[in-house]
């Protein structure tokens, strides 16, 4: 069961994606560094899957 109001991810990713964590914010104290990871995926129009209501 997933939270939120978005439908579950039903996409299959193929290929290679370069991932790089980036600094997001710094809080005081140990373990205060927060980083983010954003993955940009360009769909292949020839294999597009229709969106469906959740």
RODRENTI-923725 format. One record per residue: residue number from 1; residue in one letter; x, y, z of N, C-alpha, C in turn. Coordinates in steps of 0.1 Angstrom, whole numbers, plus 5000, padded with zeros to 4 digits. Atoms other than C-alpha are relative to their C-alpha. Layout:
// residues N
<r seq="NUM" type="a" n_u="X" n_v="Y" n_w="Z" ca_u="X" ca_v="Y" ca_w="Z" c_u="X" c_v="Y" c_w="Z"/>
...
***
This chain:
// residues 54
<r seq="1" type="x" n_u="5008" n_v="4988" n_w="5000" ca_u="5000" ca_v="5000" ca_w="5000" c_u="5009" c_v="5012" c_w="5000"/>
<r seq="2" type="x" n_u="4992" n_v="4988" n_w="5000" ca_u="5014" ca_v="5034" ca_w="4991" c_u="4992" c_v="5012" c_w="5005"/>
<r seq="3" type="x" n_u="5007" n_v="4988" n_w="4994" ca_u="5006" ca_v="5067" ca_w="5007" c_u="4998" c_v="5011" c_w="4989"/>
<r seq="4" type="x" n_u="5003" n_v="4989" n_w="5009" ca_u="4994" ca_v="5099" ca_w="4991" c_u="4989" c_v="4997" c_w="4990"/>
<r seq="5" type="x" n_u="5011" n_v="5001" n_w="5009" ca_u="4970" ca_v="5105" ca_w="4963" c_u="5004" c_v="4997" c_w="4986"/>
<r seq="6" type="x" n_u="4995" n_v="5003" n_w="5013" ca_u="4992" ca_v="5095" ca_w="4934" c_u="4999" c_v="4985" c_w="4997"/>
<r seq="7" type="x" n_u="5001" n_v="5015" n_w="5003" ca_u="4988" ca_v="5061" ca_w="4916" c_u="5015" c_v="4995" c_w="5001"/>
<r seq="8" type="x" n_u="4987" n_v="5007" n_w="4999" ca_u="5016" ca_v="5036" ca_w="4920" c_u="5008" c_v="5001" c_w="4987"/>
<r seq="9" type="x" n_u="4992" n_v="5000" n_w="5012" ca_u="5045" ca_v="5036" ca_w="4896" c_u="4999" c_v="4987" c_w="4993"/>
<r seq="10" type="x" n_u="5002" n_v="5012" n_w="5008" ca_u="5038" ca_v="5012" ca_w="4868" c_u="5010" c_v="5000" c_w="4988"/>
<r seq="11" type="x" n_u="4991" n_v="4999" n_w="5011" ca_u="5067" ca_v="5021" ca_w="4845" c_u="5012" c_v="4991" c_w="5002"/>
<r seq="12" type="x" n_u="4988" n_v="5008" n_w="5000" ca_u="5096" ca_v="4999" ca_w="4836" c_u="5011" c_v="5009" c_w="4994"/>
<r seq="13" type="x" n_u="4989" n_v="4992" n_w="5005" ca_u="5129" ca_v="5018" ca_w="4832" c_u="5011" c_v="4991" c_w="4994"/>
<r seq="14" type="x" n_u="4989" n_v="5007" n_w="5007" ca_u="5156" ca_v="5005" ca_w="4808" c_u="5011" c_v="5009" c_w="4997"/>
<r seq="15" type="x" n_u="4989" n_v="4992" n_w="5003" ca_u="5190" ca_v="5017" ca_w="4801" c_u="5008" c_v="5004" c_w="5012"/>
<r seq="16" type="x" n_u="4991" n_v="4996" n_w="4989" ca_u="5215" ca_v="5036" ca_w="4822" c_u="4997" c_v="5015" c_w="5003"/>
<r seq="17" type="x" n_u="5002" n_v="4987" n_w="4995" ca_u="5209" ca_v="5067" ca_w="4843" c_u="5011" c_v="5004" c_w="5009"/>
<r seq="18" type="x" n_u="4989" n_v="4995" n_w="4991" ca_u="5237" ca_v="5088" ca_w="4858" c_u="4993" c_v="5007" c_w="5012"/>
<r seq="19" type="x" n_u="5006" n_v="4995" n_w="4988" ca_u="5228" ca_v="5096" ca_w="4894" c_u="5010" c_v="5008" c_w="5008"/>
<r seq="20" type="x" n_u="4991" n_v="4992" n_w="4992" ca_u="5244" ca_v="5123" ca_w="4915" c_u="4993" c_v="5007" c_w="5011"/>
<r seq="21" type="x" n_u="5006" n_v="4993" n_w="4988" ca_u="5234" ca_v="5134" ca_w="4950" c_u="5005" c_v="5014" c_w="5000"/>
<r seq="22" type="x" n_u="4997" n_v="4985" n_w="4999" ca_u="5234" ca_v="5172" ca_w="4954" c_u="4997" c_v="5005" c_w="5014"/>
<r seq="23" type="x" n_u="5003" n_v="4994" n_w="4987" ca_u="5236" ca_v="5192" ca_w="4986" c_u="4987" c_v="5008" c_w="4999"/>
<r seq="24" type="x" n_u="5013" n_v="4993" n_w="5000" ca_u="5201" ca_v="5205" ca_w="4996" c_u="5000" c_v="5011" c_w="5011"/>
<r seq="25" type="x" n_u="5000" n_v="4990" n_w="4989" ca_u="5205" ca_v="5222" ca_w="5030" c_u="5009" c_v="4994" c_w="5011"/>
<r seq="26" type="x" n_u="4991" n_v="5004" n_w="4989" ca_u="5228" ca_v="5221" ca_w="5061" c_u="4994" c_v="5005" c_w="5013"/>
<r seq="27" type="x" n_u="5005" n_v="4996" n_w="4987" ca_u="5215" ca_v="5221" ca_w="5096" c_u="5011" c_v="4998" c_w="5010"/>
<r seq="28" type="x" n_u="4990" n_v="5001" n_w="4989" ca_u="5235" ca_v="5224" ca_w="5128" c_u="5001" c_v="4986" c_w="5006"/>
<r seq="29" type="x" n_u="4998" n_v="5012" n_w="4993" ca_u="5249" ca_v="5194" ca_w="5145" c_u="5004" c_v="4988" c_w="4991"/>
<r seq="30" type="x" n_u="4995" n_v="5012" n_w="5008" ca_u="5261" ca_v="5159" ca_w="5134" c_u="4988" c_v="4995" c_w="4992"/>
<r seq="31" type="x" n_u="5010" n_v="5006" n_w="5009" ca_u="5242" ca_v="5144" ca_w="5105" c_u="4991" c_v="5011" c_w="4995"/>
<r seq="32" type="x" n_u="5009" n_v="4990" n_w="5004" ca_u="5228" ca_v="5178" ca_w="5096" c_u="5000" c_v="5003" c_w="4985"/>
<r seq="33" type="x" n_u="5000" n_v="4998" n_w="5014" ca_u="5236" ca_v="5176" ca_w="5059" c_u="4989" c_v="4993" c_w="4993"/>
<r seq="34" type="x" n_u="5010" n_v="5007" n_w="5008" ca_u="5206" ca_v="5169" ca_w="5037" c_u="5003" c_v="5002" c_w="4985"/>
<r seq="35" type="x" n_u="4998" n_v="5001" n_w="5014" ca_u="5210" ca_v="5159" ca_w="5001" c_u="4988" c_v="4996" c_w="4992"/>
<r seq="36" type="x" n_u="5012" n_v="5004" n_w="5008" ca_u="5186" ca_v="5153" ca_w="4972" c_u="5006" c_v="4993" c_w="4988"/>
<r seq="37" type="x" n_u="4997" n_v="5007" n_w="5013" ca_u="5186" ca_v="5130" ca_w="4942" c_u="4988" c_v="5001" c_w="4991"/>
<r seq="38" type="x" n_u="5010" n_v="4997" n_w="5010" ca_u="5167" ca_v="5140" ca_w="4912" c_u="5003" c_v="4992" c_w="4987"/>
<r seq="39" type="x" n_u="4998" n_v="5008" n_w="5012" ca_u="5163" ca_v="5116" ca_w="4882" c_u="4991" c_v="5005" c_w="4989"/>
<r seq="40" type="x" n_u="5008" n_v="4996" n_w="5011" ca_u="5152" ca_v="5129" ca_w="4849" c_u="4999" c_v="4989" c_w="4990"/>
<r seq="41" type="x" n_u="5003" n_v="5011" n_w="5009" ca_u="5136" ca_v="5103" ca_w="4827" c_u="4992" c_v="5005" c_w="4988"/>
<r seq="42" type="x" n_u="5007" n_v="4996" n_w="5012" ca_u="5126" ca_v="5111" ca_w="4791" c_u="4993" c_v="4988" c_w="4994"/>
<r seq="43" type="x" n_u="5008" n_v="5012" n_w="5005" ca_u="5098" ca_v="5088" ca_w="4779" c_u="5003" c_v="4998" c_w="4985"/>
<r seq="44" type="x" n_u="4999" n_v="5003" n_w="5014" ca_u="5101" ca_v="5070" ca_w="4746" c_u="4986" c_v="5000" c_w="4994"/>
<r seq="45" type="x" n_u="5014" n_v="4999" n_w="5005" ca_u="5070" ca_v="5081" ca_w="4726" c_u="4995" c_v="4988" c_w="4993"/>
<r seq="46" type="x" n_u="5004" n_v="5012" n_w="5007" ca_u="5070" ca_v="5049" ca_w="4706" c_u="4995" c_v="4989" c_w="5009"/>
<r seq="47" type="x" n_u="5004" n_v="5010" n_w="4990" ca_u="5064" ca_v="5029" ca_w="4738" c_u="4992" c_v="5006" c_w="5011"/>
<r seq="48" type="x" n_u="5008" n_v="4992" n_w="4990" ca_u="5042" ca_v="5054" ca_w="4756" c_u="4989" c_v="4991" c_w="5006"/>
<r seq="49" type="x" n_u="5010" n_v="5007" n_w="4993" ca_u="5019" ca_v="5039" ca_w="4782" c_u="4989" c_v="5010" c_w="5004"/>
<r seq="50" type="x" n_u="5010" n_v="4990" n_w="4997" ca_u="4985" ca_v="5056" ca_w="4787" c_u="4999" c_v="5002" c_w="5015"/>
<r seq="51" type="x" n_u="5002" n_v="4998" n_w="4986" ca_u="4979" ca_v="5072" ca_w="4820" c_u="4986" c_v="4995" c_w="5004"/>
<r seq="52" type="x" n_u="5013" n_v="5006" n_w="4996" ca_u="4951" ca_v="5056" ca_w="4840" c_u="4997" c_v="5006" c_w="5014"/>
<r seq="53" type="x" n_u="5005" n_v="4995" n_w="4987" ca_u="4930" ca_v="5068" ca_w="4870" c_u="5002" c_v="4990" c_w="5010"/>
<r seq="54" type="x" n_u="4996" n_v="5008" n_w="4990" ca_u="4941" ca_v="5054" ca_w="4902" c_u="4990" c_v="4994" c_w="5009"/>
***
